[in-house]
Amino acid sequence: MEQPHNLSQLKPGQRAFVAHISTAGTMRRRLMDLGLTPHTEVMCLGRSPLGDPSAYLIRDAVIAIRAKDSQNIIIATE
């Protein structure tokens, strides 16, 4: 089975850890303010009916992130 490489590829029920955020500027700051820092565990809770955005459990908070933004969050599954 192919391992997901970025957060947008995580399927509902899967968990991973943030390895790197590959964006800069205000979007990087916003993602980090949401708790997406290296080594943070993230779990995909589900996708909206149209598939975007997806809901993630991050540090005991449910956060919706658009696929466009979650593609810049590099993850590691182990």
N, C-alpha and C positions, 0 to 999 in steps of 0.2 A: 504494500500500500504506500502511495506517495505521501510524503510528509508535507504539511502546509509550510509555506515559506513566509507568508505575511498574514496579518490578522484577518483580512477579507476572505482567505481560504479556509478559515476555521469553520467547522460545521457545528450545528447546535449540539451541545453536550460535550464537545471537546474542550480540553484545557491546554494551555501553553504558557510560556513565559516570554516576556518582552526581552528581546536581545538588543534591539537598536531602533531608533526612530530616524528614518532617512528623509526627513523634511527639515526645513529651516524656518526661521522667522516666527511670526505670530502663531502659525499653526503648530509648530513644534512646542511653543510655550503653552498653548491651550491644551495639547495632549498631555504634556507633563503636569500641568495643573490638575488635570482629571485623575492623576495618579499613575499614568503610563510612564513609568521609569524602568530602566533595566532591572531585570530579575523579578519584576512584578508578575504574579500569576493572574491570568485572564481566562475566563470561561465564556464561551458563546452560549447565550441562553436561547436565541432564536432570531429569526428574520421577520421583517414586516411582511404583510401579505403580498406586496409587490416585490419583495426581495431586498429592498434598500430603504432605510438603514437596518442594521443588525443591532441586537441588544447584547451587551457584554457585562459580566459581573467582574468589577474591578475594585478591589479593596472594600468589599462589602457594600458596594453601591452599583446600581444598574445604570449603565450609560449606553445611549444609542449613538452609534458612529456610522457615518456614511461610508459606503464601499470605497469611494474615491479617496477618503482620508485614511481608512484602515489599510489600504494597499501600501502605505508608507511606514507601517509598523511591522518591523521584521521580528519574527517569533522563533522560538526554539521549543520543541515539544518535550525535551528531556533536560 
